[in-house]
Amino acid sequence: MTPMLQAPEVVRPVRRTAAPAWLLVALACAGQFLVVLDVSVVNVALPSMRADLGLSPSGLQWVVNAYAIAFAGFMLLGGRAGDLYGRKRMFLVGLALFTLASLGGGLAGQDWQLLLARAVQGLGAAVLAPSTLTIVTAAVPDGAARARAIATWTAVGAGGGAAGGLVGGVLVDTLSWRWVLLINVPVGAVVLAGAARLLPESRAGDGRRLDLPGAALVTAGLATLAYGISQTEAEGWTASAALVPLAVGVALIGLFVAVEARTASPLMPLGLFRLRAVSSANAAMFLCGSAMFCMWFFMTLYAQNVLGYTPLQAGLALMPSSLAIVLSSKLAPRVMRAVGARSAAALGTAVAAGGFAWQSTMGADGTYVTGIMLPGILMMLGAGLSATPLASLATSGAAPGEAGLVSGLVNTSRTMGGSLGLAVLSTLAAARTGDRGTPEALTEGYALAFRTGAWVLAAGTLLMLAWLPRRPPAARPGSTAH
C-alpha cells in the first residue's frame, strides 16, 4: 500500500514540551508505521488463520476487509476529532484502541472474535492516523527541516506497507499467526508511554462538530454491501440472502449522501465534488484502489496455496514488488514534472494494468521469476507512480483550509474502493474455483481475479485521460465545505 497522503495543517499549540523535535517525529512515525503495517502484515498469515480457526474463503477476505472498512469509514471522523479534541489526545486514544484490539485478535479462539478485533483495530487506526502528520509538521519549523521530517514520515509509511509481508512471514514461521497481531502490543505500549509523556497538545479550535451519523452510515453501508457481494458466491445474485444486504447497503449509502447534504458540519462536504479535479481524482482513486488493494491478498494465497511457499518464503517473494512501490513513489514527482500529473497518473495505471494482465496468465506450476516477481514489480511500479499525481490533482484546486480534507477524501476513496474490490474479486475467484480444492482450480480463481483487475485498471486509465484536468487548477481562496 502507498502511505496515506494528508496536507499539513496550521495548528495552535496548547502546551509546549522540552522534548527534541526528532523524538516527536519518531513517535508520530512509529504510530504511522503500525497503521500501514497492519494493512499488509496479515496477508501471509491468512492460510494459517484459516487452518486454525476454520475460516471459510469468504470469511478469509473479512480478515482484511474488517480492518479496511472501519479504517475508511472513520478516517475523516478521526481527523475531525483531532481538530476538536486535540491531536495528542486522539493519537493516544487511537493507539490504545489499536493496541487492545491487537491483543484481542491475537488471543481470538473463534473466527468472529478475530473479525471483531480487526474491525476495532481499523477504528483505532482511523482515529490515530490523521494525527501523525500533523504532529510531525507541528514539531519541526517550516523550511528544509520540515521537508526532511515529512519525507521521513512518507518513507516510514511506504516502509510499513513494504515490510508487512516479510515481518508477517518471519512471525508466522518462527512463532504463529497470532504474533502478527500480538507484536503490536509491546510496540504500542512503548509508543503510548513515550507519546503520553512527550507529545505536545494541539488543536484547530474551529468549532466544527463531529458527524457521527455520517461516519456510522458510510461504514455500515460499505460493510453491508461487501457482505451482500460475498453472499452471491454461495447463494447466487438472485437469492434474497444476497439481494437484501445489497439493497440495504445501497440504501445506507444513499442515506449517507442525504445526511451529508443537510448537516451543518458534514464528514464529506458534497460541494467539493463540484470541482472537476476533486471528483475525477477521487473516482480514479476508487477504481485504482479496487484492483490494486487486492494484489497482496491474492499473491500471498497463490504463493502458499498453489506453489507451496512457507509464510516466510511468501513474504520474501513479495519483497521486490514492495520495494518497487517505494521506488516508483519517489520517482513520481519527476515523472509529473516531465509529462504532467494527468499523464503520469494514466501511465502508472496503464503499467499496473499490464502487470495484472501478466499475472492473470499464472499457472499451477508457475516459476517465481515470471509467476510472481516480474508481474508483481510491474503492478506495484504502476501503483506508486499513479498515487502521487492523483493526490496532487485532487488537492490542487482546493482552498488552503480544505487541502487536508480533500487529501483525506483521496485516502478514503482508495480504501473504500479496495474494500469493495476485494469483496467482488474474492467472490469471483471463489465462484470460479467452486468446490474444487486442487492447485489448478485455485489458480483459475486467482487468475480470474487478476484478469478482472486488469480490465478495471484499463477502464481507469481511459477515465483519467478523459476526465482528469489537463493542468492542475489554481487554488481557490474560498471554501466549498458547506
C-alpha positions, -999 to 999 in steps of 0.1 A, spaced: 0 0 0 11 35 -6 13 57 25 -16 80 33 -13 115 20 -26 144 40 -18 181 37 -1 197 67 -23 220 88 -15 251 107 -21 242 144 -24 262 176 -2 247 203 -18 242 237 13 235 256 50 231 248 74 203 256 111 202 260 115 170 240 137 173 209 119 175 176 135 143 163 119 123 192 84 137 185 88 129 148 99 94 157 69 88 179 45 100 152 62 79 126 60 48 149 22 53 150 21 57 112 42 26 107 19 4 128 -12 16 110 2 9 75 20 -23 85 -13 -38 97 -29 -33 63 -5 -58 48 11 -79 76 -18 -103 80 -18 -114 43 9 -140 47 -8 -153 78 -42 -159 61 -37 -196 53 -26 -203 88 -56 -183 103 -79 -203 81 -65 -237 91 -65 -227 128 -99 -210 131 -118 -228 103 -124 -196 83 -143 -200 50 -129 -185 18 -154 -157 21 -146 -153 58 -109 -150 49 -114 -118 30 -130 -103 61 -98 -105 80 -85 -79 56 -118 -61 49 -130 -57 85 -99 -35 91 -101 -17 58 -138 -8 60 -136 5 96 -104 24 86 -120 40 56 -154 48 72 -140 65 102 -108 81 88 -123 115 82 -141 114 115 -108 107 132 -93 138 116 -122 160 127 -119 146 163 -83 156 163 -92 191 153 -118 194 181 -103 174 210 -66 176 204 -42 157 181 -22 142 210 -54 131 228 -67 114 196 -32 99 189 -33 83 224 -69 72 222 -64 57 187 -32 39 196 -47 25 228 -77 11 210 -55 -3 182 -32 -20 208 -60 -35 228 -77 -48 196 -44 -63 185 -43 -82 218 -79 -94 214 -72 -106 178 -40 -124 188 -59 -143 216 -90 -150 195 -103 -185 198 -131 -182 172 -134 -166 138 -159 -140 148 -136 -128 176 -108 -123 152 -130 -104 127 -144 -81 155 -108 -74 167 -98 -65 132 -127 -40 129 -118 -24 162 -82 -22 150 -94 -3 119 -114 21 141 -83 27 162 -62 33 131 -87 58 118 -85 78 150 -47 76 152 -36 81 116 -48 116 109 -29 130 139 5 116 129 14 140 101 0 170 119 22 161 149 52 159 126 46 193 110 39 210 143 72 196 158 95 209 131 99 246 119 89 254 83 117 250 57 142 223 49 140 206 83 102 202 79 106 189 44 130 162 57 107 153 85 77 149 61 100 128 38 108 106 68 71 102 76 64 93 40 92 68 38 81 52 71 46 48 57 59 32 25 82 10 45 54 -2 67 35 -15 37 66 -29 21 77 -47 53 44 -62 60 49 -94 40 84 -100 54 75 -93 90 44 -114 88 63 -143 72 90 -143 99 65 -142 127 42 -169 113 71 -192 105 90 -188 138 61 -183 162 25 -184 149 0 -164 130 -12 -148 163 21 -129 166 13 -108 135 -12 -91 159 4 -96 193 36 -79 181 16 -47 181 11 -49 219 46 -43 232 54 -18 204 21 0 210 27 1 248 62 17 244 49 43 219 19 51 241 42 57 271 65 79 251 37 99 235 18 105 267 50 119 283 65 138 254 40 149 228 26 184 229 -11 190 225 -26 210 196 -60 215 181 -76 237 154 -103 251 176 -125 259 147 -158 249 164 -168 222 140 -189 193 153 -184 156 148 -205 140 121 -211 107 139 -243 98 119 -223 102 86 -194 80 98 -218 53 110 -239 53 79 -210 51 54 -192 24 74 -224 3 78 -233 8 41 -198 -4 29 -199 -34 53 -234 -44 42 -226 -40 5 -194 -61 9 -213 -88 28 -240 -89 1 -214 -93 -26 -197 -121 -7 -231 -139 -3 -236 -140 -41 -209 -167 -44 -228 -192 -23 -264 -181 -29 -264 -165 -63 -272 -130 -74 -310 -135 -73 -312 -151 -39 -327 -130 -11 -296 -137 11 -276 -116 -14 -302 -92 -26 -314 -80 8 -279 -69 21 -271 -54 -13 -303 -33 -12 -297 -23 24 -262 -13 16 -272 9 -13 -299 24 9 -275 32 37 -250 49 12 -279 69 -2 -290 79 33 -254 89 40 -254 112 10 -287 128 21 -273 134 56 -241 150 42 -262 173 21 -281 186 51 -258 186 81 -240 218 91 -207 200 96 -205 172 70 -180 144 71 -177 146 33 -188 180 20 -205 173 -12 -198 207 -26 -162 197 -31 -172 173 -58 -183 202 -80 -146 207 -86 -136 186 -116 -102 179 -102 -116 166 -69 -144 144 -84 -123 129 -112 -93 122 -90 -114 105 -63 -133 84 -89 -99 74 -104 -85 66 -69 -116 45 -61 -111 24 -93 -74 20 -88 -79 10 -52 -105 -16 -61 -79 -35 -80 -45 -27 -65 -56 -32 -29 -63 -69 -37 -29 -77 -52 -12 -87 -19 -42 -108 -9 -42 -130 -40 -5 -131 -45 0 -145 -10 -27 -171 -14 -12 -181 -47 23 -184 -33 12 -205 -3 -18 -225 -15 -6 -233 -50 32 -230 -51 37 -244 -16 57 -215 -2 60 -211 36 48 -178 51 84 -166 53 91 -176 17 59 -158 6 70 -127 24 104 -127 8 89 -134 -26 69 -102 -24 98 -80 -13 108 -69 -48 73 -57 -55 72 -40 -21 104 -22 -29 91 -13 -64 62 8 -49 87 27 -27 109 34 -57 81 45 -80 66 67 -53 100 85 -52 101 88 -90 65 100 -94 73 138 -88 100 137 -116 76 120 -140 49 146 -131 73 174 -140 82 157 -173 48 148 -186 22 164 -163 1 150 -135 -27 136 -156 -3 117 -180 17 104 -151 -14 90 -134 -26 74 -166 8 60 -173 11 45 -139 -24 29 -141 -16 15 -175 16 0 -163 -3 -16 -134 -29 -29 -158 -1 -46 -178 12 -62 -146 -23 -75 -137 -28 -89 -172 6 -107 -169 -3 -121 -135 -36 -134 -149 -16 -159 -170 -3 -177 -139 -2 -214 -138 -3 -241 -111 33 -250 -119 45 -214 -123 81 -202 -116 90 -175 -92 105 -150 -117 77 -150 -142 49 -161 -119 54 -137 -90 84 -114 -91 82 -96 -125 44 -91 -127 44 -81 -91 71 -54 -97 51 -41 -127 19 -39 -107 35 -20 -78 56 3 -101 23 14 -116 6 18 -82 33 40 -68 35 61 -100 -2 68 -101 -10 76 -64 10 109 -61 -3 127 -92 -39 117 -83 -35 132 -48 -18 162 -63 -46 169 -87 -73 163 -61 -58 189 -38 -46 214 -64 -78 233 -67 -88 233 -31 -88 263 -8 -60 263 17 -84 254 45 -97 224 25 -64 208 15 -63 184 44 -99 174 40 -95 168 2 -64 147 9 -84 127 34 -111 121 8 -85 107 -16 -73 82 11 -109 73 19 -118 68 -18 -88 45 -23 -96 24 8 -133 22 1 -126 11 -34 -102 -15 -21 -127 -29 4 -155 -33 -22 -130 -45 -48 -117 -72 -25 -153 -84 -19 -161 -85 -56 -128 -102 -68 -128 -127 -39 -163 -137 -48 -154 -141 -85 -124 -162 -76 -143 -184 -52 -171 -189 -78 -146 -200 -104 -128 -224 -80 -161 -238 -67 -158 -269 -45 -125 -280 -61 -95 -275 -39 -68 -285 -63 -40 -262 -72 -53 -259 -107 -87 -249 -96 -74 -223 -71 -52 -209 -98 -81 -205 -122 -99 -184 -95 -69 -162 -87 -62 -157 -124 -98 -145 -130 -94 -120 -101 -63 -106 -117 -78 -105 -152 -108 -86 -139 -85 -62 -121 -66 -56 -154 -99 -46 -171 -108 -23 -142 -74 -6 -144 -77 -3 -182 -110 15 -177 -94 37 -150 -67 47 -175 -93 58 -200 -113 76 -173 -82 96 -163 -74 106 -199 -109 118 -205 -118 134 -171 -88 145 -152 -79 182 -158 -50 187 -183 -34 212 -159 -38 215 -121 -64 242 -114 -53 273 -94 -61 271 -57 -92 290 -47 -93 314 -18 -128 304 -7 -143 272 6 -170 248 -7 -171 228 25 -207 237 33 
